[in-house]
Amino acid sequence: MLSPEAERDIVQIRDYCLEEAGVQMARHVMGKLSKALRFLASTPGSGHRRDDLTDEDVRFWPVFSYLIVYTPTMRPIGIARVLHAARDLEALLRKSAQRM
């Protein structure tokens, strides 16, 4: 299940890829993200914790330069965010946690 923030993140990633790299690259990135989301849904214990970024019970799964942030204990798994790793992840996750 995608949070509203994760839905916005994915739209922004798609739009950025379309603008910067074109349709073919946007399809490629979206395809890899979709494949990763399906994988995580079937193997929710995958990924790793990042105690340096958040105390929340979330896991991280990389796809290219993006990190899928999800709650493995939810059924179906809860996708909290999909963020570029170069962003201020700690601040973004703190804001997301405040909204929950």
C-alpha positions in Angstrom: 0.0 0.0 0.0 1.5 3.3 -1.0 1.2 6.3 1.3 0.2 9.6 -0.3 3.8 10.8 0.1 5.1 7.7 -1.7 2.6 8.2 -4.5 3.8 11.8 -4.9 7.4 10.6 -4.8 6.8 8.2 -7.6 5.0 10.7 -9.8 7.9 13.2 -9.2 10.5 10.5 -10.1 8.6 9.7 -13.3 8.2 13.3 -14.3 11.9 14.0 -13.6 13.0 11.1 -15.7 10.7 12.1 -18.5 12.0 15.6 -18.5 15.7 14.8 -18.1 16.1 11.5 -19.9 13.0 10.8 -22.0 10.3 8.3 -22.3 12.5 5.2 -22.6 14.5 5.9 -19.4 11.3 6.9 -17.5 9.8 3.5 -18.4 12.9 1.7 -17.4 13.1 3.4 -14.0 9.4 2.9 -13.4 9.6 -0.7 -14.4 12.5 -1.3 -11.9 10.6 0.4 -9.1 7.5 -1.6 -9.9 9.5 -4.8 -9.9 11.1 -3.9 -6.5 7.7 -3.1 -5.0 6.3 -6.5 -6.1 9.5 -8.2 -4.7 9.1 -6.4 -1.3 5.4 -7.3 -1.1 6.4 -11.0 -1.5 9.4 -10.9 0.8 8.7 -8.2 3.4 11.7 -8.9 5.5 14.1 -7.8 2.8 16.0 -4.6 2.9 17.9 -3.1 5.8 17.3 -0.8 8.7 18.9 2.6 8.9 19.1 3.5 12.6 21.3 6.5 11.7 18.3 8.0 9.9 15.2 7.0 11.8 14.0 5.1 14.9 10.8 4.1 13.0 10.3 0.4 12.3 11.0 0.8 8.6 13.3 -0.9 6.1 15.1 0.5 3.0 15.5 -1.1 -0.4 17.7 0.5 -3.1 16.6 0.9 -6.7 19.3 2.8 -8.7 19.8 6.0 -6.7 16.4 5.8 -5.0 15.5 4.2 -1.6 12.1 2.6 -1.1 11.2 3.1 2.6 8.6 0.7 3.8 7.1 -0.9 6.9 7.6 -4.6 6.7 5.1 -5.5 9.5 2.1 -4.1 7.7 0.0 -6.4 5.5 0.1 -5.5 2.7 3.4 -3.8 3.3 3.2 0.0 3.7 5.4 2.0 1.3 6.1 5.2 3.2 8.4 7.0 0.8 10.5 6.6 -2.4 13.4 9.0 -2.1 16.6 9.9 -3.9 19.5 8.9 -1.7 21.2 12.3 -2.2 18.3 14.1 -0.4 18.2 14.9 3.3 16.7 11.6 4.2 16.7 12.1 7.9 14.7 15.4 7.7 12.3 13.9 5.1 11.6 10.8 7.2 11.2 12.9 10.3 8.5 14.9 8.5 6.8 11.7 7.3 6.8 10.2 10.8 5.2 13.4 12.2 2.2 13.0 9.8 1.6 9.3 10.7 
